[in-house]
Each structure stands twice: as C-alpha cells, then as structure tokens.
C-alpha cells in the first residue's frame, strides 16, 4: 500500500476534488457571480486604501470595526453580533466542527448546496438529505418526520435554495425551526438574499436555535471571500473558539470595509440583476423545448424538455459556442436534464439566449 492509502481516510480518497472549469475565453455563466465591476473612480480609491494596508501585520483578531459595519449596514438586529469566515464555506465548516458530537447528524433538503453534506462528512457527522417535492418546493411533512426520527444537530434551509433558485415557504420554515427546538440548530443560508429581498435576520431574537448566514460573494465581491453569520451571543462565543485565528486577511478586511461605505453601488447592481432575471424568465417562456423554474436568486434553473435531446447535450453545444453554464443534471434525480445559468449583463444574457436557441435547433 502507498503512504496515502495507509494514512488518508478511505472516504476522503474516494472523493473528487471540487472542480472549477477553466473559463478562459468563455462567457462565464456557471458560478452565480456578479458581472459588474466598480467604476474607475472607486477602483482608484480602493487601490489607494489597499496600498496603505499594513501587510506586515496580522489583522486585528476580533475584526471589531468590520463586524460593527456589517451589523450596522446589513440588517443585523440591534445588539447582535456576527462571526466572520473565509466565505460561507468556512462558516459551515466551523459550525460542523463545533457540533460534531459522536452520533450527531446534519439534515437538509436535497438537492441543495453540496458543502452542507461535504462539511458534515469531513467533521464526522452523518448527513441526512430530505428530497424536495417534484415541483422543487419544500416537503414539510417529510422534513418534520426526518426531524423526529434523526434529531439533527444542524438543519440547513437555504433561502433562496441553490441550485433550484426558489424561496421555500416562510411559514413552513418557521415550523421547522420550532420543531427542531433546543435539540439542534437551524441555519438559514441567505447567500442570495440581495436578489430575494426577504430575510430571516429579523427573526433572530425570537429563536435561540436560529443562525442566519450570508456571504458577500453573490453581492459582487466573490473575489474577497467573506462570509458572516449572526446568532445568539452564546452560540457565537462557542463558534469563535473553533474559528481559525486571523481567518480573514487584511486585504479582504480593507475591501469589505470600503464597499460597506458604498453599498448603494452594490444595491444598484443587484437591482439591475433582478431586472435582467425577469427579462430572462420572460425570454425562457418563449423558447420551445425548455422549462425555466421560478427564481429569487441571481441564477435560473431550467430543464431541457425537447424530445430526443438531453441536458448534457445542450450543455456541450453551449460549450462549443463558448458559453459556460452549470450542468446540474447529475446532482439529483429531481434535476434530470437541468442546467443552471447565472443572470448576467444584458449583452451576455443575449449571447446565452441566442446560443441556447441555436443549441436546441442543432
């Protein structure tokens, strides 16, 4: 046996690394990124601030100034705090490690964000997936039955959900939070909140077991890798013990602080994306052979429904035209023949729609 076979866990060796395709030369619509950049004036000012950053020093470990700005400008309830992470991925990992008692379980609707299951596995937690209904809405009776059976330590509810794009019923989510009670935590993942409007952040004072998690990636700052979560101070104190020291670098800290002074720019970009989403949904309705699902995010899930053509074939035909979307058809049987496309600029959206029509008619 090799050293890796002797040392590395068998379940890790059986995995594939997270794959990010090379998008050079493509219209890149596969990763739910904001297509808009900053104005030259803001770029210059940000460059000045980054140039004066103390790169020779570690960040202030409490991140007090940045956390205060996030709380003040992102709707965190008065008196409540946040824990910061290197993107939402690290926050999910922090919670998983903190809750990894022997026999503990993680529960989430599926299909959903793949890192819920992966982080559970890495932390030694059992993951339980509860399928959505055929229309991709939340199956409340099945969720409540799974909660009674498994008593999960962590339950995830993405709002909106990825990769489906829809908002789960808010009253059903409240029922789930109550059903979990003090036996576990419920994490409402609001990564796409800027495009949905609705939020559970104001519900935090009502539920001791509720965590609201967000990221600035989808808002337009994917490159700086910053996530934050808010919950009761008692929970945040425990998560902070697991958080790696200096986990948010100085350049991220400076950039995030700068952009929080210019949230009007990001809000305007999010508004433009929401408007383009409606244009795209309308365009989908006029294309024979595809079915687009409702979306409250910055992407649209659609199913290839043309007889004799598969989603994978359309994906490959789009690739041949230098348009990159996400093929999610193998994630779950509910997503058979489904692709996911990021809502981008009017020009890039037009390129995609033309390529899609051409692919369907090939």
Secondary structure, 3 states (H helix, E strand, C coil): CCHHHHHCCHHHHCCCCCCCCCCCCCEECCCCCCCCCCCHHHHHHHHHHHHCCCCCCCCCCCCHHHHHHHHHHCCCCCCCCEEEECHHHHHHHHHHHHCCCCCCEEEEEECCCHHHHHHHHHCCCEEEEEECCCCCCCCHHHHHHHHHHHCCCEEEEECCCCCCCCCCCHHHHHHHHHHHHHHCEEEEECCCHHHHCCCCHHHHHHCCCEEEEEECHHHHHHHHCCEEEECCHHHHHHHHHHCCCCCCCHHHHHHHHHHHCCHHHHHHHHHHHHHHHHHHHHHHCCCCCEEECCCCCCEEEEEECCCCCCHHHHHHHHHHCCEECEECCCCCHHHCCEEEEECCCHHHHHHHHHHHHHHHCC
